[in-house]
Amino acid sequence: IQSQLAELREIWKEHQIIQYLDDGWSGETSDRPALDRLREEAKENKFEALTVHSLDRLSRNLYQQGIIIEELRKRGIEIYIKDKAIEFTGEGKLLFDMLGAGAEYEKWKILERTRRGRLYKARRGLIVGHDAPYGYTYVKKTQEKEGYYEVNKKEAEIVKLIFELYLKLGSIRSVAKELTESNIKPRRGKYWRQSTLHKILRNESYIGTTYYNKHQAIEGNNEEKKYRRRVNSRLKLRDRNEWISIQIPAILNKDLFNAVQTLLKKLHRSNERKHSYLLSGGLIKCAYCGSSYTGETSHGCVIYRCNNRHKTFPLP
């Protein structure tokens, strides 16, 4: 991106420049901070011309490109690709559509090739990606050997402790509290979250098998967060027959792991909701902290309570 900026600055060095930069944001989405600022400032006549290094810098979606370009044209703003103005004659419109379609096609070809290469690697039993589960360290690829996971002895001991504590205490909240009081910290952050511990307790990697192609990225629907760097920001579990197994060193014995899975299922069934809460799903918010209220039963009464205590636990 810096090389693209340098080229544009050199072309337009005789002019006053306003820069709109969405570094690291996917061109698939039109909800990007700098793009929104550009469109707002176009309404305020902050600039007379827009130059992009290529049309896919504006959007990777042909339909979105057309909307943005038409919006700017109606305000009398000239549009350039580098130093060449887009002419909206019949031929110019054809060229514009071809460039936009080419950008969209290129995006899908890149995704297809990347996915095909990763699937091929996983089917050969090789690790895909370098973000190792807690308890393991990723050893980088060398000329002699592909990258692999090795057991992180310090973290592995904590994994065993988490499983043993859960069997003993029967509650993920109690495990989080016990780890915090023992000053045992997670790999990232200061405190153990229940969601993190739940993932660890369900992770089959610890008995020697990790999986690739386990999740599918889908479009997120969290309205509380306006901007997302990627369109597909949420994960959905695939059918198990699509998972690709990869063998790695085991940390736990299968008896301990299976005992924890049995307890998790038993407690999950006992915690299934017995009541219908009409105002759940974020329909009402806490006036103090803004968190959603959730419905639950307390001492025989059906009530709504602020969800903040779950987010912050084990903090007060």
Secondary structure, DSSP 8 states (H G I E B T S, - for coil): -HHHHHHHHHHTTTS-------TT--TT-S--HHHHHHHHHHHTT--SEEEESSGGGT-S-HHHHHHHHHHHHTTT-EEEETTEE---SHHHHHHHHHHHHHHHHHHHHHHHHHHHHHHHHHHTT---SS---TTEEEE---SSS--EEEE-HHHHHHHHHHHHHHHHH--HHHHHHHHHHTT---SSSSS--HHHHHHHHH-GGGGTEEEES-EEEE----TT----SSS--EEEE--GGG-EEEE----S-HHHHHHHHHHHHHHHHHTS--S--TTTTTTSB-TTT--BEEEEEETTEEEEEETHHHHHTT--
